Amino acid sequence: MGTNAMGAARQDRAAQVASHHTRLQKSVLAWDYIRIVTEDKANQKKRKASDLAKGSALRNVPDKFKDLDEYLEVFESLLLEECRAQILRGDEEEGARQCHMVAVIQCERVNEFHFVKLAIDAGECQEYYENDLVLLSKEQLGQGKLPSTYALANVESREGQQALRIRMYLDKEAETGISIENDASDKVLASLSGPKTAWWILKLCNMSTISREYTSLRSVGTLPFVKTILSASLVESDDPESAKDSGQWTIPPSLLDHLNHTHNVSQLQAIQAGCSRDPLVLIQGPPGTGKTQTILGLLSVVLHSTPVRQPFKNGDVSIQHKLELTSTKRMDHWIKASPWLNESVNPRDLIMPMDGDDGFFPTSTNQFRPESIAAKRKHRKHVLVCAPSNSALDEIVLRLLNTGLRDENGQAYTPNVVRVGLNAHHSVSAVTMDTLVNQRLSGVQKSVVSAGPKASAGMERDRCRISILDEAAIVCSTLSFSGAGVFLRMNRGFDVVIIDEAAQAVEPSTLVPLVHGCRQVFLVGDPLQLPATVLSTKAVSHGYGMSMFKRLQKAGYPVKMLKTQYRMHPLIRAFPSKEFYEGALEDGDDVERVTSRPWHEHRCFGPYTFFDIDGEESQPPGSGSWVNKDEVEFVLVLYRHLVALYPELKGSPTVAVISPYKLQVKLLRQRFTEVLGKETARLVDINTVDGFQGREKDIAIFSCVRATEGKSIGFVSDFRRMNVGLTRARASMLVVGCAKALKIDKHWRNLVTSSIERHRLYKVTKPFHALFNDQSLENMKKLAEQYEEEEAKRKLAEPDTPAVITDVEDTNMDELLDAYADEDVDEIAENFGDVDEDVEDI
């Protein structure tokens, strides 16, 4: 594509994004904020998902869509519903925020919007960012009386240190097809045009992520593989230049040989799936199966594979790939072809011509140069790697820097990579966009780039950003930030997109990185682990929390599953494999030896143990979270006895304590600090299950909290949260919970039954420390020896049979909310993991 054509394409894309952004702004800014809040509070008693769904205009997300219109209709309404939930969440946090007094400096109408310039205190101005959604009110908020003159507005920019420019939609006469819901808009317009008086402004939420998801959703029709997304099946594309039509690609022999030595069978199958050039490739990675390792192998193949057939004017021509010669054979060929390589003088130069002409052509050193191979012959690709969160993304970037990739000869090298976005971990700071830009603008390069009197610092930095993005082989970004403005200004799109933790993203979020011209997408994740965070319970009840990965998988789209796990001791792996993965997980070579620890001599310390404790759950007034003080005290006793018997654990960060509930985590941290001291307590990683996904420790203690028999156990019954919690440990998984309360859920009932059958369940009574005294531990050792003898005899008597799940009811694992009690919806909103939010644009 020529330079002019690329420039025109960029302009068209920018205009398209602006049009979609305008459509979203008109929809949201027309809402009546007070009505939204009032209706929500009136429906507080109808928080159950089934009740929320009644009478709703929202539609359920189907596995397949009949056409693009249906796709847009379903997801656009759900996305706007999630936007409403974000606004309501901002209202709930209003007590912690402060509304600020502002003065209207200027108000002008541009097309169908009104742009207002506000004067604000310098310190308060710094609290507002581009794309913040705010409420502008004539009356002060939080005074017990509802305002009568108010409207939603969007922060366009900060102008200097004491002014904000905001956008409002107040025109009822506009021919947009979008009606103004706010009856107070006339009053706002009249007040803005009247005498200059004080106004009040309150920040509700940031719209950057919603905006990027919306514009990507509206652009989905431009994707070359849109039919595959809609039908959830492999179909021929209408685009003759699509990746599918370019045929299969092949892995260079030396690179393939290296992959065969460093990857297992299921990993190789997943990596090779991309060579088919299918537009969408799904790779499922259960816990500990080497998902990041597979992504690195995939990147090596994507960057260095070559087409089996190369298109030419007269038709496709097959490309023959010969085996690489060894260095010894290569040298032998060189010596035969050029025997003077080992001589000081070229023997041909010693033969002088008889007549001064024959066979002698004096040459300079500049006449013969190595062949310059054009970039297109190298099949150079531009790859975008994404993840929903900064932490998951930085894990990949760090592995890229530490491990590197392999080239076509199987040799290790560090690729040209750039990490784009905010809140990058300090370990990857060397390849962040800001670092690379500052390097280019420093010293001599700065003087060259800055040439010309009209060049501004902002324009220089922007040119550097675009240049770095164009030149990098691999660009890494969160899903949200891949929709930032700098990506729209690139001169070169992406050929391939790889999305890690793809099952943790809603479908519109997955679409954000796909609109940059890619021909092939790899979705890597595990639908059996934690889903995307969705605030709107109404949207969740209609399937909005289901990822594109899960929707395609449910519809029968082929999935490559990684089956060999390297993280967990086999006794930890046994239950999750049987319960969630149909017994498909197998242990890598030497896993048992590598994960065996000295403390395993005491059966109560692992590798797997269930401590059955009759604790008492409680819920602070007005909270959706729960605590269990008995479990907190027992966990503390368990940890203290463990480190007392094995002092090597005391000074090392090898222990994690996790719980589904934030308040339980808070209480655990408080008690560990009080009893052990601040410095010692810091070595124990205490976090929520959601906050610990993707991480692992030698020892993980899981506090279940819920302890009332016959009562709902809330979102602890979410099998995905259970799966994550039970797979965080390498050597010892210690579960603390009330068996009789947990058994109301079939998965927890199966776990308790499995624990009893494996003689891994211990009944805990007060005083807690009695379980770990010398006599008790000695008795456990004797029982352990007895159990091991019985197990050995059983194995000798029974032939090995494949793992089979029995007596498990068929359930739709996506319809979890149907089983939740009324209070469980509050638990979801109260306790979900922290969300990384990129709010600034570049």
N, C-alpha and C positions, 0 to 999 in steps of 0.2 A: 504494500500500500504506500503511495507517495505521500510526501509531506503535506501537500494541500488536502489530500483525501483524509489523512489522519486528523488534520486540523478541523475539517468540516465535520468529521465524525464526533470529535470532542465537543464542538459547538452544539450539535444536535443532541448529544447526550446531556449536556448541561441544561439546554432548554427544556428537555423532557423532565429532568429532575426538578427544575424550577416550577414547572407546571404541576407536577404531582405534589410538591411541597405547598404550593398555593392552595390546592384542593384540600389538603389536610388542615391547613391553617383556617380556612373558611369553616370547615366542619367543627373544629374544636373551639375556636374563638366565638362561635355563635351560641355555645352552650350557656345555660343559666346555672351558674355555680351554686347559688343558694338553693335552687330547686334540687340539684344533684345531692347536696349534703342533706337537705331536709328529707328527701325520699329515702335516702340510705338509712338515716336514723329511724325513720318510721318502720323500716323493714328489718330492724335489728333482731326481732323475734322470729324472722323467717330466714335464718341464715343457712338452713340445711340446703344442700345442693339441689335436691329434688324439688323443693319448694321454689327455689330461685329460678329454676328452669321453666316453671309453669307460666304460660302467657308471654314468654319471651319471644322476641322477633328473631333471636339468634338461631342459627342452624347448626346442627352437629357436623363435625368434620368427617366426611366419608373417607373410606380407604382409597377410592378412585373418584375422579371428577369427569363428568361427561364433556365439559368444554371449559374454555378459559373464563367465560362469564361466570359460571358457577364457582370456580376457584376464587375469583376476585370477590364475588358477593359474600361467600362464606367467611373468608379470612379478613376482609376489610371490616366487617361488622364486629368480629371478635377482637380485632386489633384496637378498634375504637372503644370497645368495652373495657379492654385492659387499660387503655389510656384513662378512662373514667376512674378505674380502681386506683391508678397512681395518683390522681388528683385527690381522691378521698383519703388515701394514705397520707398525703401532704396535709390534709385538714386535721387528721388525727394527731399529727405531730405539731399542730399549730401552737400548742401550749409551750413547746420548747423553742419556738421561733418567735420573732418579734416583727410586727409590721412597722414600716418606716414612713415617716412623713416626707412627702415630695411636693414639688411645685411644678405646674405645667408652664414650660417656657414657650413651646411652639406646638402647633397642631396643623397638619396638612394632610390632604387627601391625595393619594396616588392610586389611580385605577379604582379598585373596590375597597381598598384598605385605608385606614387612617393611621398615620405615623405621628407619634407624640414624643416630644423631647421633654424629659423630666429632669429637674434639678434635685440633687440628693446629696446628703452629707458624704464627704470623701471616704470616711471609714466604712460607711454602710454600702457605698457603691461597689466596693470590692467583693461583696457577698453575692453579687448577681453576675451570671454568665450568659453568654449567647445561648439562645433556645430555652432559657428558663421560662416556664409558664407562671404568670403572676396574676393576682387579683388586684385591680385598681378600683378603689372605693372612695366615694366622696365623704363617707362617714368613717370614723375610726372603728376598727374591728376589735372584737373581743370585749365589748362593753356591755354585753348582755342583750343588746338590741340588734336585730338584723338590719343591715344597710339597705337603703332603697335605691341608691344610685351606684351601680357597680358594673364591672364587665371584666372578662378575662382578656389578658394581653400576653404577647410573646416578646421577650427581650431580643431585640435585633443586634444591639451592640452597646458597648460602653463608649461614650464620647468624652475623652479626657478622664479626669479623676472625680468629677462631680456631676456627671450627666449620664442618663440612660436614654436610649432610643427604643421605643416599644411599638409594636404593631397591634392594631385593633381592627375588628370586623364589626361594623355598626350599621351597615347600609342595608336596610330592608328592601330597597327598590332594585337591588342588583339582580341581574338575570343570571343567576348561578345555579339554580335548582336546589340551593341549600338555604333552608329557612332559618331565620334568627329565632332562637328559642328564648332569648333573654328579653323579657318585656321592659327591662330597665335601660335598654340600649338607647332609646330616645332621650331619656334623662341625661345619660352620660354624654351624648353628643351635644346636647344643649348646654350642659355645664362646661364642657371643654371649650365651647365657642364663646362662653360668657366671661364675666370678670375673673381675673386670675386669683384663685384661692387655693388653700391647701388641700391636698389629696393624701390618701394612704395606699401603700403598696405592700403586698404580702406574697412571698415566693411559695409556690405550691409544689412544683416538681420540675425536673429538667426533661425536655422533649427530644433531646438529640437522638436517643436510641429509637424511640417511637417513630420519629421522622424518617430515620434511615431505613427502618423496617417497612414503613408505609411506601416510600418512594421505590424501594426494591420490589415490593409486592406489586405495585402498579406497573413495574417494568418487566415482569416475569414473561410477558408475551414476546419479548425480544430475544429470549434465550434460544439457542439452536436446538436444545433438547427439551423444550417445554412440553412436548407431547409425552415424553417419558415421565416427567414430573406429574402430569395430569393423570395419565393412565396407570402409573405405577408399574409399568412393564417396558421392556426393551422394544422400541419401535424405530422404524426408519425415519430419519429427519427430513424435513423439506429443504434443509440447507445443504446444498451439494458440497460445501466446504467444511461440513461438520467433522468432528473427530471420528465419528463412526465410519464415515465414507472414506477416510484416509487409510483404512485398512489396519492390519495388525502391525505391531512393532516387535522387535527382537532385542534381547539383552546380549550385549557383547560377551563372548565366551569367558574371558578372564574375570569379568565382573560377576557373571553367573557362577563361576567356580568359587569365588569368594563367598557369595551369598549361600551357596550350598553348604559351606563349612561353618557358617556363623548363624544360620537360621534353621528352625525346625520345619517340618513338612507343612504344617498349617500356615506358618508365617510365609513360606515360599509361595504357597498357593494364593495367598492374599496379595502378595507383591506382584506375582505374574498375572493376576486378574486384570491389572491395568493395561497390560500389553494388548489385550483384545480391543482396546480403544472404545469400550462401552462408555457412554457419556456419564453414567453414574455407577460407582463401585462402592458397595457397602462392606465394611470390615468390622465384625463384632469382636471386641476385646474384653473378655471377662477379667476379673481381678488377677494381676500377677502374670498375665500371659505374654508380656513383652510388647505391649502396644506401641510404646515410643520407639523401641528397637525396630519394629516393623515399619514405622513411619520413616525412619532414617534409611532403611533399605529401599523403601518405596521412592524416596527422594533421589537416591543414587540411580535407580532404574529410570525414573522420569527424566532426569537430566542427561542421561547417557545412552538410552536406548535409541535404536535407529529403525526406520521403516523397513518392513519386509519388501515392499514394493514402492518404487519411487515414481511419481507421475512425471511423464514427459509429453511432448506435443503429440507424438504418434501413439500414445497409450502408455499404460503402466509397465515398468520394467522391473523384473525381480533383481534384488541386490544379493549377491553371493557374499557370505561372511565366512572367511577362512579362519582357522585357528591361529592364535597368536604364536609366533616363534619364541622359543626361549632366548635369553640374552646370549647364551653360548652359540646357538645355531645362527642367530642374527649376525654375530661377529664373524662366524665362519663364512657366511654369504658375502659379507662386506669385503673380507680379505680376498676372496676369489674374484669378486668384481673389481676391486681396487687394491691390487697387491702392494701398492706403494704406501698403504696406510701404516705399515710397520717400517717403512724406509724413510730416510731423511729427505730424499729427492724423488719426484715422480719419474719413473724410468722412461716414460714417453718423452719427457723433456730432454733426456740425454740423446735422443735420436734427432740429429739435426737434418734439415732438408738438403737435398742435393742442389736444387736450383733456387733455393731461397723462397720456395712457395709451398712445396708439398708437405702437407700434414703438420704445419706449424702455424698456429694462430695465437699470437701473444694476447693474453687477456689481463685485464685489471681485476682487482678483487671485488669491484662493484658490479661487474657485468652479470654474474651468475648468483642468484639469491634463492633461498628456499621458497617453494611455492606458497603463496599466500592463499589459504583456504578461506573462502567466504563464509560468513556466519551462517548462511542458510544451509551450507553443506555440513555444518556441525550439528544441525538440528537443534540449535540453541533454544531452550524453553525458558519461559518466565513463570515462576511458581509462586503462588500465594498460599501461605500456611496460616490457618486461623484456629481459634479456640474461643469458647464463650467467656472465659475468665482470664485475667492477667496471669494468675498463678499457673494454670495449665499451659498457657502459651510460653511462659518463661522456662518451664521445664523442658520443652522442645528446643528452645533457643540455646539453653545451656548445654544440652546434649550435642547439638550441632557444633558448638564451639569446642567442647571437650573431646568428643569422639570423631567429629568430622564425617565426611561421606567418602565414597569410593568412586574413582573414575572408571573409564571404560577398560583400563588395564588392571583394575582391582586395587589400585594404589590409593592410600589414604590422602585426603587433602581437606583443607578448610574452605568451604564455599563462600562466595560473596553474598553475605546475608545482612539484612537490616531489620531491626525491630522497631516498629512504628507504634506510637500511641503513648498513653500516660501510665504512670505508676509501674514502670518496669522495675524488676528486681535489680539490686545493685550488682549482682553477679553477671548480668548481661549488659551492663552499662556501656561497654566498649563498642557495641554494635547498635546502640539506640540511635534514632534519627538525629536527636539534638547533638550527640557527641560527634557523629559523622559530619554534620553540617558545620559545627564549630571548627573541626579540623580543616575542612575545605576553605573556610573563610579566614583562616589564620595565616600569617606570614605572607609569603610571595603570592599564594593563590588569592588571598584577599585583595591584593593590589590589582591583580589581573581582572578579577570578577567585578571589582568596584569601578572599573574604568568608565568614564562618562559622567558628566555633571548631573544627569537626570536620574541616575540609578539610586534607588532608595534602599535602605537596609532591609525593609520588609520584602521587596521584590527580589533582592539578591538571595535572601534566605529561601524564598519560595522556589526560585530557579534551582537552587542547590538541592532542595528536597525532591523536586521532580527528577532531576538528573540522577540522584542516588536511587530512587525507585526504579527508574528505567534501566540502570546499569546492574542492579542487584540480580543475582540468579534466583534468590529466595527472599521474599518479603514476608515478614511475620507480623500479624496484627490480630487484635480481638475481632470477633464478628462485627460488633457495633462500629468499631473505629475503621473498619474496612470500607465504610460508607462515608468517611470524611472527605472534605472538599479536595484535598491534595490528590486523592486517587482519581478524581474526575479529570484532573489536569494532566495526567500522565500521557506521554507520547506513545506508550507501548502497553497494551493490555496484558492480561495473564492468560497463559495457555492452559494451565492446570491449577485447580484449587484443592487443597487438602484441609479438611476440617476435623480437628481432634475434639473429643468429647461431644460429638455431634448429637448424641441422644439427650444432651442437657440443654438443647436450644429449641425454642419454638420455631415452627416452620418459617414465618416471615424473617426471623433472625438469620436462619440458614441461607436465605435468599440474598442477603446483603452483599456478600463477597462474590456472588455468581454473576453480577451484572457488568463485570469488567472484561467481557469478551472471552471467557474461558470456554474450552471445548470438552473438558473432562473434569469430573468432581469425584473426590474420594471422601466418603463419609465414614469416619472412624469413631466408634463409641460402643456403648453397651446399654441397650434399652432396659436391662434388668438391674441397672444401678439408678442413682437419683435422677429424676426428670428435671425439666426446666422449671425455674421459679416463675410462677404466674400469680399475681396478686388477686385477680378477679376470680372469685369462686364460681361465679356464673359462667365465665369463659371456660374454666376448667371443666365444669359439668357438661360442656358442649364439645370437649375434646381439644381445646386450644393448647393444653399442656403437652399434647402428643407431638413428638419431634417428627421431622420428615423421615428420618431413619426408621422410626417405629411404624409410621404409616406405610411406607414402602414395604417393610418387612411383613406387616400384617396382610398386605395385598398380594403377597407371594413373590415379591422381587427377590432375586437370588442374593444370599448373604454369605460371605466368607468368614468363618469363625475361627479365631485362634483358640487352640485347645490345650496346649501344653503350658502349665503354670510353673513359675520358678520362685514365687514369693513364699508360700505357706507350707508349713509342715503338713504332711499328708493327713494327719488327724484333724487339722483345721479345715483343710480343703474338702474333706469327705462330705460333710453335710451340705454346704452351699452347692457343690457339684450335683449332688443327688436331687436337692430340693428345687434348684433354679435352672440348672443347665442339663437336665435329663441325664445326668451321670456322664456327660461328655468330657469333663475336665480330667486331664491326666497329669501326673507329676513329671517334671523334667529330671534329667539324670542328676543323681546325687543330692536332690532336694532334701531328703530326709536327713542325711548326714550334715548338710550345711545348716539346717534349721534346728538341729538338736542342741540343747543347752544343759549345763550342769544342774539347774534347778528342776529339770524334768524328773530327777530321781524322786521328788515328792509329787505325787500324782495331782495334788490339789493346785499345783503351780503350772499345770499344762501338760502337753501342748494345748489341750482343749479341756475346759472345766466349766460347769454350770453351778453357780452358788444359788441355792433356792432360799430366799430370805422373805419372811413375812413382814415387810416394812409397811409404812403408812404413807400414802400419797396425799399431797395437799396442793391447793391452788390458791395463790394470793388473790384477793378481791380485784376484779377488773382486769385480770391477766388471762391470757390464753395459754400460759405456760404452767408447768407442774414441777414440784420438787418432792423428794423422798429423803428425809433426813437420816433414816435408818440406813439406807443404801450408801449415803455419803460417809457415815461413820464406819461402816463395814469396809468400804473401799479404802479408806484411810488406814484401818487396821491391817488389811491385806497387804497394802503397799509397804507399810512399816516392817512387817514380819518378813516380807520378801527381801528387802534390802538389808535387813539385819542378818539373815542367813547367808546372803550373797552380796557382800560389801561392794563388789565390783559394779553393781547396779547403781549404787548411791550417787556416784559422781558422774554418771553418764546419762545422756538424754535418750534412753532406750525404752522408756515407758510412756504410754499414752492412756489417758482416761477420757472416754467419749460417752456422750449421752444425746438422745434426741432433743432434749429440752434445754433452752438457753438459761432458764433460771436454775436448773440443776447444775449446769456448768459453772454458773456464777457462784453457787454455794460451795461446790467442790473446790474452786480456786480459793475462795475465802478460807475454808477450813484447812486446806493444805498449807496455806501461808501462815495461818495462826499456829499450827502445830509444828510444822517443819522449819519455819522461817522463810523469809522472802527469797533468798538465794537458792536454797535447796528446792523450794516449791517451783521455781522457774524451770528446773530441769525436767519436771513432769509436764508433758504436753496435754493440757486439758482443753477440750474443744467439743463442739457439736458434731454429730455425724455428718451433717451437710458440710461443715467447715473442714472436715478431715478427709473428704473424698479425694482419691488420687494419691493419698499419702499412706505411709506404713511405718510401723515400729516393731521392735523385737517383741514387746509385750503390749497388748491392748486390753484394757479393762472396760467393759461395756455396762453402764448403769442404765437399766430399762425404765426405772421410775414407777410406771403404773403398777398398782398393787391392790386394787379392789376387785374381789372375786365377783364374776357375773356382770361386770360393768364394761362398757367399751374401753379399749386401751388406746383410743385415739389414733393418731397417725403413726404410732409405734407398729400398728398392723400393716403399714405400707411395706410390702415385701421388698421393695427396692431399697428402702432405708435400712431394713433388716439385713439385706444382702451386703450392703456397704459396711455396716457396723461389724459384721461377722468375718470380714475379710481384710481387716486392717493389720493383723498381726503376722509376723514372720514365724515366731517361735512359740508364743503362748497367747491364746485367746481365752480370756477369763470373763464369763458373762455373769452379771449379778442381777437377779430379777426374782419376781414372785411367780412361781410356776403355776399355781392355781388360778392366778389372775390372767397370766399370759395365754393359758390354754384355751381361752375363748376364741383365739385366732388359730386357724388350721396350721399355718406355717410355724408359729411358735409352739403349738401343740406337738407338731412333728419334731421340733428341736428338743423339747423336753423328753419326748419318748426316745429319741436317738441318744440323748445324754444318759438316760437310765439304762438302755440296752448296752451302751458302751462302758457302763460303770463310771461315768464321768459327772454324776450329779451329787452334790453335797448339800445336806440340809443345814442351814445356818441358824443358830439360836444365840441368845444373849447369855453370858458375855461373849462377844465376838472373838476375843483373843484366845478363848479356850480351844477353838478349832485348830490353832497353830502351835499349841504347846508341844513339848518334846514327846510326851506319851501319845498324843493324837497323831503327830507326824509319823511316829514309829509304827503305829497301828495301820496308818495309810500305806506305808511301805510294804507291810506284810500282805495286806489286801491286794495291793498292786501286783505283787509277785504271783498271788493266787489267780487273779484275773488274767494275767499274761500267760500263765500255764494253760488255763482253760481255753484262751483264745488260740494258742498254738495247737492244742489238740483238735479244736474245731476246724481249723484250717487244714489239718492233715486229713480229717475225716470227710471234708466237703471239697469237691473240685471248684476251681475258680469259675465264677459265673459273672457275666457283665452286670453292671449296676442297673437296676430297674426301679422306677418309682412305682410304688403300689399304694392303693387306698388314698389317692390324692384326687380330690374333686376337680372337675374341669371348671375353671373360672376365667372370666375375661379380666386379665390383670390390669387393664387400663381403666376399668370402671371402679376405681378404688373408693371414690367419694360416696357411692351408693351404700357402702357399708359403714360410713362414718356417722357418729352421733352428732347432735346439734352443736356441741361444744368443739368438735374436732375441726371445724372450719376455722375457728379462732386460732387453734393450734398451728395451722398451716401459716397463717399470716404472722403469727407471733414468733415462730421458731425457725423459719427457713434460713438457709445459709446466707452469709453476706454476699451481696452482688457487686461485682466490679462495674462501675459506670464511667464511661469515657464521655465527659461533657464538653470538652473543648474541641474545637475544630482546628485543622491546620491547612 
